[in-house]
């Protein structure tokens, strides 16, 4: 961008957006990623995934469709942030090809899934720079070459890495849907030059402006006095008590920039097991997130020693408020996440989980609580931000304190790569040639977050990928990667047993 071309002021950042911006500035949280496995059925083999210029029109289509992608951030190291639009974007700053394909002997699904997880870990630990000139997001193309079983099919991963200031997890799914659309039609609309003058369009309004995040006085007072208020008082007001002192939450909150990095393990659940799990959930009057919550508790219960510091587990489950806000369109990239906290004890009967009434009662209760939380804008935790006077000092003061939860679950549910209701004229042959066959959701180390972060996303009618991430060094267990792998293995084993016919 030329220094003579001033950026355009878009609007001030909201309190929620400032939280994400400051967290990134402090180094506490970098880029989250949504990674899609793309497939091109190209019989003439003319496409080359290593030719970066080919992807430029698709990227321009995304920027034109989602104005937040052209928004840089003004006000570094202050709390007076605003979104600004550079007069021009240099797309070389936002698009990169990673040529580091797995060996020729590797095959889907496990080998390149582990490999792409390692690439994502490196991306998670990179901070965005020059955010006052360059919007904080990047796209990485990772070629895999031709499929062994169908040589006419080329596969490549597309990693969308972005700051939480520019969208929540589902915003990443929206990006991929638009990028796929851009691969189909972008060459008819845009050229391949790296310089792009973004259109002058409004970005989505803030969450706070788009809805009334009402906080009742009892809820506010109880949260302000959470540390000293007896649980009986919480229940008397009709609220669930906060974190109890003997819950496992890993080590206290800490941050050392020289060693701050992300740990990650991944679990693939095939279509057959996903279908069976959903069927079992329906039979038991529950949803999959409720089941996963209790499977995590069961896995941690079986691994962690039963001492005084680990008598219970607190789950923070992300809730999407977007369906409650008519001001947002279905394909708006925005931040609409809040959370529900669920406390679970360690004791389970010795019978199998499939036959355990207490287990399924807990699954159903989580399902009910999630549905209740997702049905209202009143007393959402995100609404308490307006009562925080200084976000930077508030975050810094958390260092050394206990974490608020044992684990977080962020389930993006099902991804359908087809465009929603937008009217787009796509040639039938192009529609059939391009596809997305896998999606992976992954978050970076979060200095202020839960000890463990579970990210979940499924393909419509297909497989599910669960990513388990954490800040290295904070779990308080030896061999953290082995611990995380065992947690996922236990989840998979329990899910398989629950879904096995006749048991």
ROKOL-918617 format. One record per residue (C-alpha): residue number from 1; residue in one letter; z, y, x. Coordinates in nm, 3 decimals, decimal comma. Each point is the difference from the previous one (the first is absolute). Example, Ala and Ser with C-alpha at 12.3 -4.5 7.8 and 13.67 -1.06 7.14 Angstrom:
! residues 2
R     i   aa        zz        yy        xx
R     1    A     0,780    -0,450     1,230
R     2    S    -0,066     0,344     0,137
//
This chain:
! residues 503
R     i   aa        zz        yy        xx
R     1    X     0,000     0,000     0,000
R     2    X    -0,087     0,340     0,134
R     3    X     0,288     0,236     0,066
R     4    X    -0,196     0,270    -0,187
R     5    X     0,008    -0,198    -0,322
R     6    X     0,341     0,038    -0,166
R     7    X     0,146    -0,279    -0,204
R     8    X     0,033     0,045    -0,375
R     9    X     0,346     0,000    -0,155
R    10    X     0,024    -0,273    -0,266
R    11    X     0,361     0,003    -0,116
R    12    X     0,359    -0,028     0,122
R    13    X     0,145    -0,345     0,059
R    14    X     0,259    -0,127    -0,245
R    15    X     0,349    -0,123     0,094
R    16    X    -0,120    -0,358    -0,025
R    17    X    -0,300     0,071     0,224
R    18    X     0,217     0,192     0,247
R    19    X     0,223    -0,305     0,030
R    20    X    -0,294    -0,205     0,125
R    21    X    -0,127     0,276     0,228
R    22    X     0,339     0,055     0,166
R    23    X     0,059    -0,373     0,036
R    24    X    -0,327    -0,023     0,193
R    25    X     0,082     0,305     0,212
R    26    X     0,336    -0,148     0,096
R    27    X    -0,175    -0,322     0,100
R    28    X     0,192    -0,205    -0,257
R    29    X    -0,310    -0,135    -0,179
R    30    X    -0,367     0,008     0,098
R    31    X    -0,309    -0,141    -0,173
R    32    X    -0,003    -0,252    -0,283
R    33    X    -0,313    -0,213    -0,030
R    34    X    -0,207    -0,168    -0,267
R    35    X    -0,238    -0,248     0,159
R    36    X    -0,294    -0,153    -0,183
R    37    X    -0,210    -0,295     0,112
R    38    X    -0,356     0,100    -0,090
R    39    X    -0,290    -0,241    -0,039
R    40    X    -0,369     0,087     0,005
R    41    X    -0,243    -0,264    -0,122
R    42    X    -0,298     0,117     0,204
R    43    X    -0,281    -0,255     0,025
R    44    X    -0,211     0,212     0,234
R    45    X     0,301     0,063     0,230
R    46    X    -0,096     0,362     0,055
R    47    X     0,357     0,132    -0,030
R    48    X     0,208     0,053     0,315
R    49    X     0,372     0,060    -0,059
R    50    X     0,031     0,142     0,351
R    51    X    -0,242     0,284    -0,084
R    52    X     0,254     0,265    -0,094
R    53    X    -0,264     0,240    -0,134
R    54    X    -0,068    -0,238    -0,288
R    55    X     0,345     0,068    -0,147
R    56    X    -0,020     0,380     0,009
R    57    X    -0,165     0,042    -0,346
R    58    X     0,263    -0,227    -0,159
R    59    X     0,275     0,205     0,162
R    60    X    -0,153     0,324    -0,126
R    61    X    -0,012    -0,152    -0,347
R    62    X     0,375    -0,066     0,021
R    63    X     0,078     0,355     0,114
R    64    X    -0,216     0,149    -0,275
R    65    X     0,165    -0,222    -0,262
R    66    X     0,359     0,047     0,121
R    67    X     0,064     0,362     0,110
R    68    X     0,338    -0,089     0,153
R    69    X    -0,195    -0,164     0,285
R    70    X    -0,123     0,345     0,107
R    71    X     0,353     0,147     0,003
R    72    X     0,167     0,080     0,331
R    73    X     0,365     0,111     0,021
R    74    X     0,117     0,348     0,095
R    75    X     0,355     0,090     0,104
R    76    X     0,091    -0,247     0,274
R    77    X     0,372    -0,007     0,090
R    78    X     0,094     0,208    -0,303
R    79    X     0,080    -0,088    -0,357
R    80    X    -0,265     0,236    -0,137
R    81    X    -0,287    -0,245    -0,004
R    82    X    -0,330     0,050    -0,173
R    83    X    -0,324    -0,192    -0,034
R    84    X    -0,301     0,176     0,148
R    85    X    -0,367    -0,095     0,010
R    86    X    -0,187     0,037     0,330
R    87    X    -0,345     0,153    -0,038
R    88    X    -0,148    -0,308     0,166
R    89    X     0,116    -0,350     0,081
R    90    X    -0,104    -0,186     0,312
R    91    X    -0,015    -0,358    -0,124
R    92    X     0,017    -0,130     0,356
R    93    X     0,371     0,078    -0,031
R    94    X     0,028    -0,225    -0,304
R    95    X    -0,220    -0,303     0,066
R    96    X     0,022    -0,260     0,275
R    97    X    -0,139    -0,347     0,067
R    98    X     0,238    -0,251     0,159
R    99    X    -0,192    -0,267     0,190
R   100    X     0,267    -0,260     0,053
R   101    X    -0,113    -0,295    -0,207
R   102    X     0,195    -0,329     0,014
R   103    X    -0,144    -0,289     0,192
R   104    X    -0,300    -0,190    -0,131
R   105    X     0,229    -0,294    -0,078
R   106    X     0,210     0,201    -0,243
R   107    X    -0,056    -0,040    -0,371
R   108    X     0,124     0,138    -0,328
R   109    X     0,253     0,036    -0,136
R   110    X     0,289    -0,017     0,250
R   111    X    -0,151     0,085     0,339
R   112    X    -0,156     0,336    -0,071
R   113    X     0,285     0,089    -0,238
R   114    X     0,248    -0,024     0,288
R   115    X    -0,244     0,186     0,221
R   116    X    -0,053     0,289    -0,242
R   117    X     0,379     0,021    -0,041
R   118    X     0,032     0,068     0,373
R   119    X    -0,261     0,275    -0,025
R   120    X     0,184     0,153    -0,294
R   121    X     0,325     0,001     0,198
R   122    X    -0,163     0,212     0,269
R   123    X    -0,139     0,239    -0,261
R   124    X     0,341     0,030    -0,166
R   125    X     0,152     0,127     0,321
R   126    X    -0,254     0,279     0,055
R   127    X     0,098     0,348    -0,117
R   128    X    -0,257     0,228    -0,157
R   129    X    -0,073     0,305     0,217
R   130    X    -0,136     0,348    -0,069
R   131    X     0,076    -0,040    -0,369
R   132    X    -0,057     0,374    -0,048
R   133    X    -0,365    -0,061     0,093
R   134    X    -0,060    -0,365    -0,085
R   135    X     0,113    -0,162    -0,326
R   136    X     0,243    -0,284     0,086
R   137    X    -0,207    -0,309    -0,066
R   138    X    -0,240    -0,229     0,188
R   139    X    -0,233    -0,288    -0,078
R   140    X    -0,038    -0,290     0,241
R   141    X    -0,294    -0,242    -0,022
R   142    X     0,072    -0,343     0,148
R   143    X    -0,314    -0,219     0,016
R   144    X     0,039    -0,377    -0,036
R   145    X    -0,364    -0,101     0,013
R   146    X    -0,172    -0,253    -0,224
R   147    X     0,191    -0,254    -0,207
R   148    X    -0,028    -0,350     0,147
R   149    X    -0,049    -0,171    -0,335
R   150    X    -0,244     0,261    -0,137
R   151    X    -0,192     0,153     0,295
R   152    X    -0,166     0,258    -0,223
R   153    X     0,343     0,156    -0,071
R   154    X     0,148     0,255     0,237
R   155    X     0,373     0,072    -0,010
R   156    X     0,193     0,296     0,132
R   157    X     0,341     0,151    -0,059
R   158    X     0,038     0,361    -0,109
R   159    X     0,344     0,145     0,075
R   160    X     0,093     0,318    -0,183
R   161    X     0,294     0,158     0,184
R   162    X     0,156     0,310    -0,154
R   163    X     0,309     0,212    -0,026
R   164    X     0,222    -0,047    -0,303
R   165    X    -0,040     0,373    -0,058
R   166    X    -0,352    -0,077    -0,122
R   167    X     0,074    -0,284    -0,238
R   168    X     0,209    -0,302    -0,092
R   169    X    -0,092    -0,364     0,051
R   170    X    -0,229    -0,018    -0,302
R   171    X    -0,188     0,301     0,137
R   172    X    -0,117    -0,230     0,278
R   173    X    -0,148    -0,237    -0,256
R   174    X    -0,177     0,293    -0,163
R   175    X    -0,147     0,097     0,337
R   176    X    -0,140    -0,349     0,057
R   177    X    -0,155    -0,011    -0,345
R   178    X    -0,173     0,330     0,072
R   179    X    -0,101    -0,104     0,353
R   180    X    -0,162    -0,316    -0,137
R   181    X    -0,181     0,214    -0,253
R   182    X    -0,109     0,228     0,285
R   183    X    -0,148    -0,292     0,193
R   184    X    -0,214    -0,072    -0,303
R   185    X    -0,119     0,352    -0,083
R   186    X     0,107     0,231     0,284
R   187    X    -0,331    -0,017     0,188
R   188    X    -0,177     0,154    -0,298
R   189    X     0,241     0,296    -0,010
R   190    X     0,108     0,084     0,356
R   191    X    -0,139     0,010     0,354
R   192    X     0,150    -0,164     0,310
R   193    X     0,103     0,313     0,189
R   194    X     0,363     0,009     0,115
R   195    X     0,052     0,355    -0,121
R   196    X     0,087     0,035    -0,366
R   197    X     0,077     0,307    -0,206
R   198    X     0,232    -0,126    -0,272
R   199    X    -0,046     0,128    -0,354
R   200    X     0,240     0,261    -0,132
R   201    X     0,197    -0,207    -0,248
R   202    X     0,361     0,002    -0,114
R   203    X     0,225    -0,279     0,121
R   204    X     0,221    -0,180    -0,254
R   205    X     0,299     0,201    -0,115
R   206    X     0,341    -0,088     0,136
R   207    X     0,213    -0,266    -0,164
R   208    X     0,262     0,262    -0,084
R   209    X    -0,257     0,224    -0,171
R   210    X    -0,168    -0,287    -0,182
R   211    X     0,306    -0,132    -0,179
R   212    X     0,363     0,072    -0,082
R   213    X     0,220    -0,205     0,234
R   214    X     0,311     0,064    -0,206
R   215    X     0,335    -0,071     0,162
R   216    X     0,301    -0,027    -0,233
R   217    X     0,335     0,142     0,107
R   218    X     0,179    -0,339     0,007
R   219    X    -0,274    -0,147     0,222
R   220    X     0,009     0,301     0,235
R   221    X     0,379     0,004     0,030
R   222    X     0,021    -0,373     0,060
R   223    X    -0,259     0,021     0,279
R   224    X     0,172     0,298     0,163
R   225    X     0,330    -0,189    -0,001
R   226    X    -0,148    -0,344     0,059
R   227    X     0,217    -0,076     0,301
R   228    X     0,331     0,063    -0,178
R   229    X    -0,075    -0,093    -0,362
R   230    X     0,136    -0,337    -0,122
R   231    X    -0,262    -0,240    -0,134
R   232    X     0,182    -0,005    -0,335
R   233    X    -0,081     0,370    -0,045
R   234    X    -0,370    -0,066     0,065
R   235    X     0,000    -0,273    -0,261
R   236    X     0,193     0,216    -0,246
R   237    X    -0,281     0,259     0,021
R   238    X    -0,257    -0,275    -0,051
R   239    X    -0,136    -0,005     0,356
R   240    X    -0,015    -0,273     0,260
R   241    X     0,238     0,051     0,296
R   242    X    -0,153     0,095     0,337
R   243    X     0,004    -0,200     0,322
R   244    X     0,321    -0,194     0,054
R   245    X     0,163    -0,003     0,342
R   246    X    -0,046    -0,370     0,077
R   247    X    -0,377    -0,013    -0,053
R   248    X    -0,223    -0,105     0,290
R   249    X    -0,212     0,294     0,111
R   250    X    -0,064    -0,077     0,366
R   251    X     0,113     0,241     0,268
R   252    X     0,083     0,365    -0,074
R   253    X    -0,283     0,253    -0,018
R   254    X    -0,127     0,081     0,347
R   255    X    -0,298     0,160     0,170
R   256    X    -0,109    -0,005     0,364
R   257    X    -0,354     0,134     0,043
R   258    X    -0,048    -0,201     0,320
R   259    X     0,048    -0,333    -0,177
R   260    X    -0,077     0,075    -0,365
R   261    X    -0,257    -0,256    -0,114
R   262    X    -0,096    -0,231    -0,284
R   263    X     0,057    -0,371    -0,035
R   264    X    -0,222    -0,190    -0,243
R   265    X    -0,057    -0,348    -0,139
R   266    X    -0,240    -0,100    -0,275
R   267    X    -0,020    -0,268    -0,269
R   268    X    -0,316    -0,107    -0,182
R   269    X     0,043    -0,158    -0,343
R   270    X    -0,315    -0,171    -0,120
R   271    X    -0,152     0,047    -0,343
R   272    X     0,124    -0,332    -0,138
R   273    X     0,363     0,077     0,085
R   274    X    -0,033     0,358    -0,131
R   275    X    -0,134    -0,131    -0,331
R   276    X     0,279    -0,257    -0,023
R   277    X     0,267     0,258     0,081
R   278    X    -0,124     0,237    -0,270
R   279    X    -0,005    -0,287    -0,249
R   280    X     0,359    -0,096     0,087
R   281    X     0,108     0,364    -0,034
R   282    X    -0,156     0,027    -0,345
R   283    X     0,168    -0,323    -0,105
R   284    X     0,338     0,141     0,106
R   285    X    -0,049     0,346    -0,151
R   286    X    -0,025     0,175     0,336
R   287    X    -0,235     0,191     0,230
R   288    X    -0,093    -0,095     0,355
R   289    X     0,186     0,293     0,161
R   290    X     0,320    -0,118    -0,166
R   291    X    -0,062    -0,350     0,135
R   292    X    -0,080     0,128     0,350
R   293    X     0,319     0,205     0,002
R   294    X     0,212    -0,308    -0,055
R   295    X    -0,206    -0,211     0,243
R   296    X     0,075     0,259     0,268
R   297    X     0,371    -0,013    -0,083
R   298    X    -0,009    -0,380     0,012
R   299    X    -0,179     0,004     0,337
R   300    X     0,243     0,249     0,155
R   301    X     0,293    -0,192    -0,146
R   302    X    -0,118    -0,314     0,177
R   303    X    -0,050     0,165     0,339
R   304    X     0,272     0,261     0,051
R   305    X     0,358    -0,106     0,082
R   306    X     0,240     0,033    -0,290
R   307    X     0,235     0,258     0,150
R   308    X     0,171     0,309    -0,135
R   309    X    -0,292     0,226     0,090
R   310    X    -0,253    -0,203    -0,198
R   311    X     0,151    -0,088    -0,335
R   312    X    -0,281     0,146    -0,206
R   313    X    -0,349     0,150     0,021
R   314    X    -0,138     0,324    -0,138
R   315    X    -0,368     0,012    -0,083
R   316    X    -0,192     0,323    -0,037
R   317    X    -0,301    -0,070    -0,221
R   318    X    -0,274     0,262    -0,016
R   319    X    -0,096     0,118    -0,348
R   320    X    -0,330     0,170    -0,088
R   321    X     0,047     0,302    -0,227
R   322    X    -0,370     0,086    -0,025
R   323    X    -0,057    -0,176    -0,337
R   324    X     0,260     0,237    -0,149
R   325    X    -0,180     0,316     0,114
R   326    X    -0,310     0,086    -0,208
R   327    X    -0,088     0,283     0,238
R   328    X    -0,107    -0,253     0,262
R   329    X    -0,331    -0,182    -0,034
R   330    X    -0,016    -0,370     0,079
R   331    X    -0,187     0,062     0,327
R   332    X     0,206     0,296     0,125
R   333    X     0,154    -0,051     0,343
R   334    X     0,357     0,124    -0,049
R   335    X     0,364    -0,078     0,076
R   336    X     0,157    -0,150    -0,311
R   337    X     0,254    -0,245     0,141
R   338    X     0,367    -0,026    -0,089
R   339    X     0,236    -0,294     0,040
R   340    X     0,247    -0,235    -0,167
R   341    X     0,301    -0,141     0,186
R   342    X     0,112    -0,356    -0,075
R   343    X     0,316    -0,161     0,141
R   344    X     0,015    -0,380     0,029
R   345    X     0,283    -0,228     0,109
R   346    X    -0,037    -0,295     0,234
R   347    X     0,125    -0,290    -0,208
R   348    X    -0,245    -0,243    -0,163
R   349    X     0,060    -0,341    -0,159
R   350    X    -0,117    -0,300     0,201
R   351    X    -0,270    -0,099    -0,248
R   352    X    -0,365     0,081     0,069
R   353    X    -0,108     0,356    -0,072
R   354    X    -0,248    -0,116    -0,261
R   355    X     0,282    -0,152    -0,205
R   356    X     0,266     0,260     0,082
R   357    X     0,092     0,210    -0,308
R   358    X     0,185     0,260     0,211
R   359    X    -0,305     0,050     0,220
R   360    X    -0,234     0,054    -0,294
R   361    X     0,249     0,225    -0,178
R   362    X     0,002     0,218     0,312
R   363    X    -0,382    -0,002     0,011
R   364    X    -0,017     0,105    -0,365
R   365    X     0,263     0,271     0,052
R   366    X    -0,198     0,153     0,287
R   367    X    -0,311    -0,013    -0,219
R   368    X     0,184     0,179    -0,282
R   369    X     0,146     0,260     0,236
R   370    X    -0,340     0,072     0,155
R   371    X    -0,163     0,040    -0,340
R   372    X     0,277     0,238    -0,107
R   373    X    -0,023     0,206     0,319
R   374    X    -0,380     0,020    -0,021
R   375    X     0,012     0,121    -0,361
R   376    X     0,177     0,332     0,055
R   377    X    -0,016     0,315     0,213
R   378    X     0,371     0,069    -0,056
R   379    X     0,255    -0,072     0,275
R   380    X    -0,254    -0,115     0,254
R   381    X     0,134     0,008     0,359
R   382    X    -0,302     0,204     0,108
R   383    X     0,117     0,272    -0,241
R   384    X     0,315     0,055     0,207
R   385    X    -0,203     0,154     0,283
R   386    X     0,011     0,341    -0,165
R   387    X     0,376     0,008     0,069
R   388    X    -0,043    -0,051     0,377
R   389    X     0,019     0,347     0,162
R   390    X    -0,151    -0,079     0,341
R   391    X    -0,208    -0,315     0,038
R   392    X    -0,020     0,004     0,380
R   393    X     0,376     0,025     0,054
R   394    X     0,062    -0,246    -0,285
R   395    X    -0,217    -0,261     0,172
R   396    X     0,148     0,065     0,343
R   397    X     0,352    -0,039    -0,137
R   398    X    -0,081    -0,351    -0,115
R   399    X    -0,022    -0,124     0,360
R   400    X     0,295    -0,225     0,077
R   401    X     0,075    -0,071    -0,365
R   402    X    -0,050    -0,321    -0,196
R   403    X    -0,332    -0,080    -0,161
R   404    X    -0,018     0,027    -0,376
R   405    X    -0,158    -0,341    -0,055
R   406    X    -0,057    -0,340     0,154
R   407    X    -0,369    -0,012    -0,080
R   408    X    -0,276     0,180    -0,182
R   409    X    -0,269    -0,154    -0,219
R   410    X    -0,321     0,193    -0,060
R   411    X    -0,233    -0,204    -0,217
R   412    X    -0,338     0,162    -0,065
R   413    X    -0,070    -0,288    -0,239
R   414    X    -0,372    -0,077    -0,043
R   415    X    -0,297     0,163     0,170
R   416    X    -0,332    -0,002    -0,181
R   417    X    -0,269     0,139     0,233
R   418    X    -0,221     0,102    -0,289
R   419    X    -0,006     0,372    -0,078
R   420    X     0,209     0,104    -0,302
R   421    X    -0,142     0,222    -0,272
R   422    X    -0,197     0,233     0,227
R   423    X    -0,367     0,000    -0,092
R   424    X    -0,185    -0,100     0,316
R   425    X    -0,358    -0,121     0,006
R   426    X    -0,006    -0,295     0,239
R   427    X    -0,307    -0,214     0,047
R   428    X     0,074    -0,359    -0,107
R   429    X    -0,116    -0,145     0,332
R   430    X     0,237     0,227     0,193
R   431    X     0,286    -0,086    -0,235
R   432    X    -0,043    -0,370     0,074
R   433    X    -0,038     0,043     0,377
R   434    X     0,330     0,177     0,069
R   435    X     0,347    -0,133    -0,076
R   436    X     0,366     0,016     0,104
R   437    X     0,158    -0,344     0,021
R   438    X     0,349     0,073     0,137
R   439    X     0,247     0,288     0,003
R   440    X     0,301     0,051     0,228
R   441    X     0,270     0,261    -0,056
R   442    X     0,217     0,091     0,298
R   443    X     0,253     0,273     0,075
R   444    X     0,127     0,125     0,337
R   445    X     0,351    -0,016     0,137
R   446    X     0,219     0,227    -0,212
R   447    X     0,300     0,139     0,185
R   448    X     0,174     0,104    -0,323
R   449    X    -0,114    -0,294    -0,210
R   450    X     0,115    -0,349    -0,088
R   451    X     0,060    -0,262     0,265
R   452    X    -0,303    -0,196    -0,127
R   453    X    -0,312     0,118    -0,181
R   454    X    -0,208    -0,240    -0,211
R   455    X    -0,348     0,122    -0,094
R   456    X    -0,197    -0,199    -0,257
R   457    X    -0,353     0,018    -0,134
R   458    X    -0,227    -0,251    -0,173
R   459    X    -0,373    -0,020    -0,056
R   460    X    -0,099    -0,025    -0,364
R   461    X    -0,044    -0,370    -0,068
R   462    X     0,071    -0,080     0,365
R   463    X     0,255    -0,023     0,279
R   464    X     0,314     0,200     0,069
R   465    X     0,113     0,142     0,335
R   466    X     0,366     0,079     0,067
R   467    X     0,073     0,205     0,311
R   468    X     0,355     0,018     0,137
R   469    X     0,061     0,298     0,230
R   470    X     0,303     0,149     0,170
R   471    X     0,111     0,241     0,271
R   472    X     0,039    -0,204     0,317
R   473    X     0,360    -0,039     0,109
R   474    X     0,180     0,082    -0,326
R   475    X     0,037    -0,337    -0,172
R   476    X     0,308    -0,106     0,194
R   477    X    -0,131    -0,352     0,055
R   478    X    -0,133    -0,171     0,314
R   479    X    -0,377    -0,052     0,018
R   480    X    -0,098     0,230    -0,285
R   481    X    -0,356    -0,132    -0,024
R   482    X     0,130    -0,357    -0,041
R   483    X     0,245     0,123    -0,265
R   484    X    -0,275     0,182    -0,193
R   485    X    -0,231    -0,299     0,022
R   486    X     0,274    -0,227    -0,137
R   487    X     0,062     0,239    -0,291
R   488    X    -0,367    -0,017    -0,098
R   489    X    -0,017    -0,376     0,051
R   490    X     0,302    -0,050    -0,225
R   491    X    -0,158     0,222    -0,267
R   492    X    -0,318    -0,207     0,015
R   493    X     0,190    -0,331    -0,008
R   494    X     0,214     0,107    -0,296
R   495    X    -0,302     0,133    -0,188
R   496    X    -0,187    -0,326     0,060
R   497    X     0,295    -0,205    -0,126
R   498    X     0,041     0,216    -0,310
R   499    X    -0,370    -0,039    -0,082
R   500    X    -0,023    -0,374     0,071
R   501    X    -0,070    -0,192    -0,323
R   502    X     0,268    -0,235    -0,124
R   503    X     0,287     0,136     0,207
//
